[in-house]
Amino acid sequence: MSKPTYRELATNFTIWYNFVLLEEQIFERDFNEMSIDEKLDILEGCFGPEIRALSPPPPKAASANE
């Protein structure tokens, strides 16, 4: 498996559970209730502030005019 992006870590519980080691693991329900920004804050605490620069922006919603 290739190294996941920070956004993948913040949006996929299975990847989060396998890569992010916290003192206490969270349940999938709690993970799903957190915003991506909350999860990125946790990742920043684990890996440092550079994760914000490395994390790609969220995908843009498709325009109704397209």
C-alpha positions as MATLAB code, in Angstrom:
seq = 'MSKPTYRELATNFTIWYNFVLLEEQIFERDFNEMSIDEKLDILEGCFGPEIRALSPPPPKAASANE';
ca = [
       0.000    0.000    0.000;
       1.324    3.437   -0.882;
       1.548    6.180    1.701;
      -1.897    7.812    2.085;
      -2.430   11.542    1.780;
      -3.495   13.455    4.857;
      -6.924   14.033    3.343;
      -7.289   10.268    2.838;
      -6.349    9.776    6.489;
      -8.957   12.337    7.508;
     -11.749   10.807    5.433;
     -11.217    7.041    5.623;
     -11.597    5.354    9.011;
      -9.806    2.145    7.985;
      -6.737    4.064    6.840;
      -6.908    6.297    9.953;
      -7.103    3.275   12.242;
      -4.089    1.645   10.562;
      -1.840    4.725   10.351;
      -2.738    7.114   13.179;
      -1.630    5.881   16.575;
      -3.272    7.768   19.406;
      -3.157    7.092   23.126;
      -6.770    6.016   22.750;
      -8.185    4.869   19.450;
     -11.511    6.381   18.476;
     -14.578    4.495   17.356;
     -15.724    4.730   13.740;
     -18.913    6.524   14.819;
     -16.871    9.237   16.554;
     -14.556    9.480   13.543;
     -17.540    9.989   11.223;
     -18.992   12.697   13.486;
     -15.787   14.774   13.413;
     -15.240   17.324   10.674;
     -12.282   16.954    8.337;
     -10.760   20.053    9.947;
     -10.994   18.421   13.390;
      -9.239   15.335   12.046;
      -6.584   17.468   10.326;
      -6.019   19.201   13.696;
      -5.376   15.789   15.280;
      -3.027   14.878   12.431;
      -1.221   18.196   12.892;
      -0.709   17.305   16.560;
       0.694   13.907   15.555;
       2.812   14.873   12.559;
       3.380   18.635   12.773;
       2.005   21.728   11.028;
       3.403   20.775    7.609;
       0.432   18.454    7.098;
      -1.744   21.442    6.169;
       0.632   22.322    3.344;
       0.857   18.708    2.176;
      -2.863   18.052    2.325;
      -4.558   18.761   -1.003;
      -7.626   21.000   -0.920;
     -11.032   19.326   -0.851;
     -12.500   18.435   -4.245;
     -14.602   21.181   -5.766;
     -18.303   20.528   -6.099;
     -19.482   20.203   -9.689;
     -21.117   23.327  -10.971;
     -24.739   23.112  -12.109;
     -23.691   24.890  -15.324;
     -21.241   22.130  -16.359;
];
